[in-house]
Amino acid sequence: MRTKIAGLLVLWIAVGGALAGCSQSTSGSRHTLYNSVDALAADSSSIVVGTVAEQSVADDVTVSTITVTNAPTNPRLGANLDDDRAPAAVGDTVQVRQIAPPALEVGEEYLLFLTPTMLPAEAGTQYFVTGAVAGLYVREGDDFRRVVADSGDTLPDTITTIGDVSE
C-alpha cells in the first residue's frame, strides 16, 4: 500500500512538473516543428508581408487586420494542404487570429506564413500563423527576424524577400 501511494505521489509530482514546464514556454506545444522555409511553406496557404493596421481582442483571442503589401511565393506553398484557397495577393486584407502570445503589434510590419483557420462562420475566413509562432517574422531593416527564436524549430533567424521567399 505504501509503495502504491509513494508511486502515485512520484507520478503526481512528475506530471505537475511537466505541466508547469509547458505553461512557461513561449511557443506552447505543437504537432510539427519546422526544419526549413520550404517545410513551413508547404503547410501554409499564403505568405504575406504587411503592417498590422488594427486589432481586436475578445476572450483570449487577438485578431489582427493586415493589408498585404507583398505576397512572396515559394515552390512548396500549400503542398501539404487540402484547402484550395488562393494565396493572398497584394492589396488584400487578411485577418490573423492568435490565441497565445506573442501577439502581432499594431504598426509593425511582418512576414507571415499563414494557414486557414478552418473554423466555422466568420472565423473561417481568418488565418493562423503556421506553426503558432514558427511562421512569424518581424521587419528589421532590410530583413525579417524571427519573433520567437526558441520555438524548437530550426528555421533561419532572418529572411530576406526578393520576389520568392529564400533563406
Disulfide bonds with the S-S distance in Angstrom:
none
